[in-house]
Structures are given as C-alpha cells and as structure tokens.
Amino acid sequence: MKMWSCNFDDPRITEMDPVHKMWMYENWVADQVDKAELAKNHAYLLASFSNPEAVQKILGEGNVHESTEEELNETSKMIRDINLKTLSKDKKNRRKRKHILKNE
C-alpha cells in the first residue's frame, strides 16, 4: 500500500483505525531499513573496486562478496539516477536570469 501524500491532520489519517495506522507505519519503517541496507551494500560494492582490502576489513574475514558486471551496472545506474534527480531539483530552484539585449 502506498502512503498518501497528505498532511497529518487530513481526515484520511485522523479517522483511520489505529491498528491500520500502526501497520502502515511498521511497513514504512521496514521499507526505510531495506533502502538503507541496499544503499550500504551498494557503497561496499563500489568501494570494493578501489580498496577491496578495506571493505573486507569492514565486513570481516568471512563475508567476502564478489560482484558481477550486472551488479556494478545496476549500482552505477542507481547513482546516476539519484544524481540526475538532484541536478533537476537544483535547476528548478535556481532563478532564471533575464538577458537584456542592447540595440546597436
């Protein structure tokens, strides 16, 4: 179930059954934990290309993970998408400058 984009005082939220609210919250928290774990694993993957010894030290001796080209491409795509979203937000926030043309 996708959470609605509404204010906390919206009737859809205030009139909701407390058990349903708690269930939605628990699912939201689980999604956030999954996203954080995925981001952490992608960071380890990217770091393993430049300094595999440091990543192995962080993960411990028994947790060696070898990645495939597909995983690297997926990670690169995820980072590229995040960067593009950030850039597009930055461009929207910039003020547009008006250029004045001088008549010669």
C-alpha positions in Angstrom: 0.0 0.0 0.0 1.4 3.4 -1.0 1.2 6.1 1.6 -0.8 9.1 0.5 0.9 12.4 0.2 -1.3 14.4 2.6 -0.9 16.4 5.9 -1.0 14.7 9.2 -4.4 16.3 10.0 -6.0 15.0 6.9 -9.3 13.2 7.6 -7.9 10.1 5.9 -5.3 9.9 8.6 -7.1 11.2 11.6 -10.1 8.9 11.0 -8.1 5.8 10.3 -8.2 2.8 12.6 -5.2 3.0 15.0 -4.2 -0.6 14.2 -4.2 0.2 10.5 -2.0 3.3 11.2 0.4 1.2 13.1 0.6 -1.5 10.4 1.3 1.2 7.8 4.0 2.8 10.0 5.7 -0.6 10.5 5.7 -1.3 6.8 7.1 2.2 6.1 9.9 1.6 8.6 10.7 -1.8 7.1 10.9 -0.1 3.6 13.3 2.5 5.0 15.5 -0.2 6.6 15.6 -2.1 3.3 16.5 1.0 1.4 19.3 1.9 3.8 20.7 -1.7 3.7 20.6 -1.6 -0.1 22.5 1.7 -0.2 25.0 0.4 2.3 25.6 -2.7 0.2 26.0 -0.6 -3.0 28.5 1.6 -1.2 30.5 -1.5 -0.2 30.3 -2.8 -3.8 31.6 0.5 -5.2 34.3 0.8 -2.6 35.5 -2.8 -3.2 36.7 -1.7 -6.7 39.1 0.9 -5.4 40.0 -0.6 -2.0 38.9 -4.2 -1.6 41.1 -4.8 1.5 39.4 -2.0 3.5 35.9 -3.3 2.6 37.0 -6.9 3.6 38.2 -5.5 6.9 34.9 -3.7 7.5 32.8 -6.7 6.6 35.0 -9.2 8.4 37.1 -12.1 7.0 34.1 -14.5 6.3 31.9 -12.0 4.5 33.7 -11.7 1.1 31.3 -10.8 -1.7 32.3 -10.9 -5.3 30.2 -8.8 -7.6 29.2 -9.2 -11.2 29.2 -6.7 -14.0 25.4 -6.6 -13.8 25.5 -5.5 -10.1 28.1 -2.8 -11.0 25.9 -1.6 -13.8 22.8 -1.6 -11.6 24.7 0.4 -8.9 26.0 2.9 -11.4 22.6 3.4 -12.8 21.1 3.9 -9.3 23.7 6.5 -8.5 23.3 8.2 -11.9 19.5 8.4 -11.4 19.9 9.9 -7.9 22.4 12.5 -9.3 20.1 13.4 -12.1 17.2 13.9 -9.7 19.4 16.1 -7.6 20.5 18.2 -10.6 17.0 18.6 -11.8 15.9 19.9 -8.3 18.8 22.3 -8.3 17.9 23.7 -11.7 14.3 24.2 -10.6 15.4 26.1 -7.6 17.7 28.5 -9.5 16.3 31.8 -10.5 16.2 32.5 -14.2 18.2 35.4 -15.4 16.7 37.8 -17.8 19.1 38.8 -20.6 18.7 42.3 -21.9 19.5 42.8 -25.5 21.1 46.1 -26.4 20.0 47.7 -29.6 23.0 48.8 -31.5 
